[in-house]
Amino acid sequence: MSTAPKKAAKKTATKITKPATTKDATKALKSIPIKVVKSGAKADKKAAPKKRYDCSKCPGYCCSYSEIEVTDHDLKRLAKHLGLPPKTVEKQSTKRAPDGTRIFRHRKDHIYPSLCTFFDQDERRCTVYAGRPHVCRAYPNGNSCGYYGFLRFERYHSGDEEIVP
């Protein structure tokens, strides 16, 4: 048997010392692990700010905008979603605004003067949600919707959860 003392397996704290040179400081900084936070479309869903609106409780205000732009890419996506040729979808559901922009056609509504042709006026929802244009996907361009805030305020103060002012 060995009479030499056993070395204790102790974890020692790393001593932090002031770097002697700028080169040492740079080297020390590069050795620190950094967690990368992604932003944009492929960002972690947990990092995204919580939405402060619920489209299912709105009567379709954004769909009442008179000019809902439809780009070539939007038209192709919508046509694929509907299982129709892009030219057919363009002819049946779009028109040109005075400035030449392609926009969705509208039809009369009982709440707003008119709504997008793809809006179900009984269910109060988009019928082509998965194939909707970019401008609809981006709306309201943030985590809050001004109209939804107004609607919640009016419904709360009137005591009527169905009112549309």
Secondary structure, DSSP 8 states (H G I E B T S, - for coil): ---S---------------SSHHHHHHHHHTS-------STTS-GGGS------GGGS--GGGG-S--B--HHHHHHHHHHHTS-HHHHHHHHEEE-TTS-EEE-EEE-SSSSEEETTEETTTTEETTGGG--HHHHHTTSSS--HHHHHHHHHHHHHT-TT---
